[in-house]
């Protein structure tokens, strides 16, 4: 391996790990590869990253479906349903955190995780409180506040807006 190949690999590493801005890395890659090698490597890495993101998003969606099936369509005991839904929720949170740290597309897994959290928490609170509307309402408001806070923290505006709209709709239904 000659010096140029080592430098090109190092520049790719800098770009992937955001050590330098993309424009600087693009310039350096164009300079060292004389404009030839750059398009091929970015296209192949973009395709592999997209495929990986689709696989992880699909996995989280399958976890949501299994959780909904376990919660609403089985005759399992409540403890077994809760434990299963809890493990599936934990797996969904871990996949979302993995994609977030890896700088992948984590938005869809995050939304699916929040839906799964809402389903799991509502079924748990409904069973424990025997359908007490106050505690169910508190659970819905807590989930909405979580959506708002995470949406504001990560600057995901659709999550922030959906939390606000859900809170407003819930507030309106209290007065009707």
Buried (B, 14 or more C-beta within 10 A) or exposed (E): EEEEEEBBEEBBEBBEEEEBEEEEBBEBBBEBBEEEBBEEBBEEEEEEBEEBBEEBBEBBBEBBEBBBEBBEEEEEEEEEBBEBBEEBBEBBBEBBBEBBEEEBBBBBBBBBBBBBBBBBBBBBBBEEBEEEEEBBBEBBBEBBEBBBEBBEEBEBEEBBEBBBEBBEEBEEEEEE
